[in-house]
């Protein structure tokens, strides 16, 4: 397959990197040339650190402001106020050089930037644009006039949005995670291999780099509500401040800190419960591994939506109640429901089928020097024009 594919992403968290890694591997298995382009890395030098830092400041210090921005931009077919041509010029240049047949946007902002590049006739040959939603709720910026199809992990939402926007294309897709999350492993053997207590109670705590999940408060909750001694595995990642606080914390529990580990999935599977922000990728990993999960401290906007959609699968909790909820979950395990899953291979198969249809329609609408994109607004305008000429 001699096809060029761009995965356009935003480095807002490790989850987006993980999704791109898995999807890239699948495309390369098919012989395609697949390139990952991070919008933040393409920003002018003045903004490379400023914009990510501004985002972190908003979600940490003034969550209502980010919630307002999230809702304000949550409108399909609208032009977001985040655009200035110079801001995304670097990303547009990278995409133009790549000359892709397909662009897969793994973030609403990436979808909007790619759509504008198509609208501005950046490419000699117009690529298909797929919006791959990596949260459990659709965001309006993921649907523009230039989008060929939107891939959603929630099957019910796929059907609901298809009824709301009948001329757009919504496909049941997936949030792609590494296959190791689906592998069945004997928990006792795994604990022995990792040097964890064979019979003790273990909780894995994952908070993300935004710092909204306060590990210190989680430990305090276990001090008040946790019975006996828990082994608490704290995955702090890039949150160096939290790692430093945990190193000096006095507690009866066995607290172990991991700034980074390549075997994160093994530690989660070895645990009795996972405590985490409801990030789309982390929740998909928990579903794949069938690990009882407590959702807490969601980011404003997207993770609050995730929490509402996943409450039938996992337990919701405030930070203060985490210890109590963990004890209840260990003593009375909640039966996890298995949502309808789509594999990454099936996802790419669907994209290829759509691309064949996209190319056929693109050829069908070439005429009078105009190229009509496969989207309902331009198609309907063309039909109205033909109808007017017929009556004339």
C-alpha positions in Angstrom: 0.0 0.0 0.0 1.7 3.2 -1.1 -0.3 5.6 1.0 0.8 8.6 3.1 -1.1 9.1 6.4 -0.7 11.9 8.9 -1.6 11.5 12.6 -2.2 15.0 13.7 -2.2 15.3 17.5 -1.8 17.7 20.4 0.7 16.8 23.2 -1.8 17.5 25.9 -1.0 14.2 27.7 0.5 10.8 27.4 -2.8 9.4 26.3 -2.7 11.0 22.8 0.9 9.8 22.3 -0.2 6.2 23.2 -3.1 6.3 20.7 -0.9 7.6 17.9 1.7 4.9 18.6 -0.8 2.1 18.3 -2.6 3.5 15.3 0.7 4.3 13.6 1.9 0.7 14.1 -1.3 -0.7 12.5 -1.0 1.6 9.4 2.7 0.6 8.9 1.7 -3.1 9.1 -0.4 -2.3 5.9 2.6 -0.8 4.2 1.5 2.9 4.6 3.9 5.7 5.4 2.5 7.1 8.6 3.8 10.3 10.2 2.9 11.8 13.6 2.7 15.6 13.7 2.2 17.4 17.1 0.6 20.8 16.8 2.3 22.2 19.9 5.8 21.2 18.5 5.0 23.2 15.3 4.1 26.4 17.1 6.4 29.5 16.8 9.1 29.4 19.4 7.4 32.2 21.4 4.3 30.0 21.9 5.8 26.5 22.2 5.9 26.7 26.0 3.4 29.5 26.6 0.3 27.8 25.2 0.7 24.4 27.0 1.6 26.3 30.2 -1.5 28.5 29.8 -3.7 25.4 29.3 -2.2 23.9 32.5 -2.7 27.1 34.5 -6.4 27.3 33.4 -7.3 23.7 34.4 -5.3 24.0 37.7 -6.1 27.5 38.9 -9.3 28.6 37.1 -11.2 25.4 36.0 -14.4 27.4 35.3 -12.5 29.4 32.6 -11.4 26.2 30.8 -15.0 24.7 31.3 -16.3 27.9 29.6 -13.9 27.6 26.7 -14.7 23.9 26.3 -18.4 24.7 26.1 -18.0 27.8 24.0 -16.1 25.9 21.3 -18.4 22.8 21.5 -20.3 23.7 18.3 -20.1 21.7 15.0 -19.4 23.6 11.8 -18.2 26.7 13.7 -15.0 28.7 13.3 -13.2 28.6 16.6 -11.7 31.8 18.0 -8.3 30.1 18.5 -7.1 30.6 15.0 -4.5 33.0 13.6 -2.9 31.9 10.3 0.7 32.5 11.7 0.0 30.4 14.8 -0.4 27.1 12.8 1.8 28.0 9.8 4.4 25.5 10.9 1.9 22.6 11.1 0.4 23.6 7.7 3.9 23.5 6.2 4.7 20.1 7.7 1.4 18.7 6.4 1.9 20.2 2.9 5.3 18.6 2.6 3.9 15.2 3.6 1.2 15.4 0.9 -1.1 13.0 2.7 -3.9 10.9 1.3 -5.4 10.7 4.8 -5.2 13.0 7.9 -6.3 11.4 11.2 -6.9 14.1 13.9 -6.8 12.7 17.4 -7.9 15.9 19.1 -10.7 18.5 18.4 -8.2 21.3 17.9 -6.2 19.1 15.5 -9.4 18.5 13.5 -10.1 22.2 13.3 -6.5 23.0 12.2 -6.5 20.3 9.5 -9.9 21.4 8.3 -8.7 25.0 7.9 -5.6 23.8 6.0 -8.0 22.0 3.6 -10.2 25.0 3.3 -7.2 27.2 2.5 -6.3 24.8 -0.4 -3.0 23.9 1.3 -2.8 20.5 -0.5 -2.5 19.8 -4.2 -4.7 16.7 -3.8 -7.3 17.1 -1.1 -6.9 14.4 1.6 -9.6 12.6 3.5 -9.9 13.9 7.0 -10.9 11.6 9.9 -11.6 12.8 13.3 -10.6 10.2 15.9 -12.3 11.0 19.2 -10.1 9.9 22.2 -12.6 10.8 24.9 -16.0 9.2 25.6 -17.9 12.3 24.5 -18.0 14.1 21.1 -16.8 17.7 21.0 -18.2 20.1 18.4 -14.8 21.0 17.0 -14.4 17.4 15.8 -17.0 18.0 13.1 -16.4 20.5 10.3 -17.5 20.8 6.7 -14.2 19.2 5.6 -14.4 16.1 7.9 -15.0 12.8 6.0 -16.0 10.9 9.1 -16.0 11.1 12.9 -14.9 7.9 14.8 -16.5 7.6 18.3 -15.8 5.0 21.0 -19.4 5.1 22.4 -21.8 3.1 20.1 -24.9 4.8 21.5 -23.5 8.3 20.9 -22.6 7.2 17.3 -26.2 6.4 16.6 -27.5 9.5 18.4 -25.2 11.9 16.5 -26.0 10.2 13.1 -29.7 11.0 13.7 -28.8 14.6 14.7 -26.5 15.2 11.7 -27.9 12.8 9.1 -25.6 14.0 6.2 -22.4 13.7 8.2 -20.6 10.4 8.8 -20.3 8.9 12.3 -18.6 5.6 12.7 -18.2 3.4 15.8 -14.4 3.3 16.4 -12.2 2.9 19.3 -9.7 4.5 21.6 -6.7 2.4 20.6 -4.5 1.0 23.4 -1.6 -1.4 23.4 -2.5 -5.1 23.1 -0.8 -5.9 26.5 -3.8 -4.4 28.2 -6.0 -7.2 26.9 -3.6 -10.0 27.9 -4.8 -12.2 30.7 -2.1 -12.5 33.5 -2.2 -14.5 36.8 -2.4 -11.8 39.4 -0.5 -13.7 42.2 2.4 -14.6 39.8 2.5 -11.0 38.7 2.7 -9.6 42.2 5.5 -12.0 43.0 7.4 -10.9 39.9 7.0 -7.2 40.8 7.9 -7.6 44.4 4.4 -6.7 45.7 2.6 -8.3 48.7 0.9 -11.5 47.6 -2.1 -11.3 49.9 -2.1 -7.6 50.8 -4.5 -4.9 49.4 -3.0 -2.8 46.6 -4.2 0.3 44.9 -2.6 1.9 41.8 -3.0 5.7 41.7 -2.5 7.6 38.4 -3.0 11.4 38.3 -1.6 12.7 35.0 0.7 15.7 34.6 -2.0 18.4 35.2 -1.7 17.8 39.0 -5.4 17.9 39.7 -5.3 14.5 41.5 -3.6 15.4 44.8 -1.7 12.2 45.9 -1.2 13.6 49.4 -4.9 14.0 49.9 -5.5 10.4 48.6 -3.0 9.0 51.2 -4.8 11.0 53.9 -8.1 9.4 52.8 -6.6 6.0 53.2 -5.2 7.0 56.6 -8.8 7.8 57.8 -10.8 5.1 56.0 -8.3 2.4 54.9 -8.4 -0.7 57.2 -5.1 -2.5 57.7 -2.1 -1.6 55.6 -2.5 -0.8 51.9 0.3 -0.8 49.3 -0.3 2.4 47.4 1.5 2.6 44.0 1.7 6.3 43.0 2.4 6.9 39.4 3.4 10.6 39.3 4.8 10.9 35.8 5.9 14.4 35.1 4.4 15.7 38.4 7.8 16.1 40.2 6.3 18.2 43.0 3.9 15.3 43.9 6.8 12.8 43.9 8.8 15.1 46.3 5.9 15.4 48.7 5.3 11.7 48.8 9.0 11.0 49.6 8.6 12.9 52.9 5.0 11.9 53.8 4.6 10.0 57.1 1.9 7.2 56.9 1.3 3.7 58.1 0.7 2.6 54.5 3.3 1.3 52.1 3.6 4.1 49.6 5.7 3.5 46.5 6.4 6.3 43.9 7.0 5.8 40.2 7.9 8.9 38.2 7.9 6.6 35.1 7.8 2.9 34.4 7.5 1.0 31.1 5.5 -1.8 32.9 2.6 0.5 34.2 0.1 -2.0 32.8 1.6 -4.8 34.9 1.3 -2.8 38.1 -2.3 -1.9 37.4 -3.3 -5.5 36.7 -1.5 -6.6 39.9 -3.7 -4.1 41.9 -7.1 -4.6 43.5 -8.2 -1.2 42.4 -7.2 1.7 40.1 -7.7 5.3 41.3 -7.4 7.7 38.4 -8.7 10.8 36.7 -11.2 9.7 34.0 -8.9 10.3 31.0 -10.2 8.6 27.9 -7.1 6.4 27.3 -6.6 5.4 31.0 -10.3 4.4 31.3 -10.0 2.3 28.1 -7.0 0.6 29.5 -8.9 -0.2 32.7 -11.8 -1.6 30.7 -9.5 -3.7 28.6 -7.7 -5.1 31.7 -11.0 -5.5 33.6 -9.6 -3.6 36.6 -12.1 -2.1 39.2 -11.6 1.6 39.0 -12.4 4.7 41.1 -12.7 8.0 39.1 -11.8 11.2 40.9 -10.6 14.7 40.2 -11.7 15.0 36.6 -10.4 17.8 34.4 -13.0 20.4 33.6 -14.8 19.7 30.3 -13.8 16.6 28.6 -13.0 14.4 31.7 -16.2 15.5 33.4 -18.0 14.2 30.4 -16.0 10.9 30.5 -17.0 10.5 34.1 -20.7 10.8 33.4 -20.5 8.3 30.5 -18.5 5.7 32.4 -20.3 5.8 35.7 -22.1 2.5 34.9 -18.7 0.9 34.5 -16.7 2.5 37.3 -17.1 4.2 40.7 -17.2 8.0 41.2 -15.7 9.5 44.2 -14.4 12.7 45.8 -10.8 12.7 47.0 -11.9 12.6 50.7 -14.0 9.4 50.0 -11.4 7.5 47.9 -10.1 5.4 50.8 -13.6 4.4 51.9 -14.7 3.6 48.3 -11.6 1.5 47.8 -12.4 -0.6 50.9 -16.0 -1.1 49.7 -14.8 -2.0 46.2 -12.4 -4.6 47.5 -14.9 -6.2 49.8 -17.8 -5.9 47.4 -16.5 -5.9 43.8 -18.6 -4.0 41.3 -19.5 -6.1 38.3 -17.9 -4.4 35.3 -19.9 -4.1 32.1 -18.0 -4.8 28.9 -18.8 -2.1 26.3 -18.8 -3.0 22.6 -15.1 -2.9 21.6 -13.6 -2.2 18.2 -10.0 -3.3 17.5 -7.4 -1.0 16.0 -7.2 -3.3 12.9 -11.0 -3.0 12.4 -10.7 0.8 12.9 -8.1 1.0 10.0 -10.2 -1.3 7.9 -13.2 1.1 8.2 -10.9 4.0 7.4 -9.7 2.3 4.2 -13.3 1.5 3.1 -14.3 5.1 3.7 -11.3 6.3 1.7 -12.3 4.3 -1.3 -15.7 5.8 -1.2 -14.2 9.3 -0.6 -12.0 9.0 -3.7 -15.0 7.8 -5.8 -17.1 10.7 -4.7 -14.3 13.1 -5.2 -13.9 12.0 -8.8 -17.7 12.1 -9.4 -18.0 15.7 -8.4 -15.1 17.1 -10.5 -16.5 19.5 -13.1 -16.4 23.1 -14.2 -13.0 23.5 -12.5 -14.5 22.8 -9.1 -13.8 20.0 -6.6 -16.8 19.3 -4.4 -15.8 17.7 -1.0 -17.6 14.8 0.4 -19.7 16.6 3.0 -23.3 17.3 3.3 -23.3 21.1 3.1 -21.5 21.4 -0.2 -23.3 18.5 -1.7 -26.7 20.0 -0.8 -25.7 23.3 -2.3 -24.7 21.6 -5.6 -28.1 19.8 -5.7 -29.9 23.1 -5.2 -28.0 24.6 -8.0 -28.7 21.8 -10.4 -32.4 21.9 -9.4 -32.5 25.7 -10.2 -30.9 25.2 -13.6 -33.4 22.5 -14.4 -36.4 24.7 -13.7 -34.8 27.6 -15.6 
